[in-house]
Amino acid sequence: MKKILIILPALVIIINACSKENVEYIPDCSITKTFAADANPLIQTYCATSGCHASGSNNGPGALTTYTEIYNARSSVRAAVADGSMPQNGSLTNEQKMQCFAGLIQAHRIINIVMRLKYFS
């Protein structure tokens, strides 16, 4: 009985020592992401390619080569990247997805500010 009382706590300690911690990735929100520096390079590399969303494309939301085209398709781009259905030629890392989303959100904020300024001037 004494052996069981010694072995059982030792076994619990060993099992606990070997368990993995679930480390959650927390993005650094103090870094400002921009459309030009973060979202656009990813879209041009992975999306605006021949056979996908290059100039003249009718696939999905169409071409994604200019700021206006990307801005108008931002909801579709976010949804397709988030669910992993795009890009077709390879998956983006979580960090790349965050860069893309942050850049698209920043672009949306800038357009809203410009539209408000035009409305109130």
ZIWO-V704595 format. One record per pair of residues at least 24 apart in sequence whose C-alpha atoms are under 6 Angstrom apart, sorted by the first residue. I is the first residue (numbers start at 1). J is the second residue. Records with the same first field share a line. If there is no record, write none. Layout:
I: J  J
This chain:
33: 102  103
34: 103  106
35: 103  104  107
38: 99  103
39: 100  103
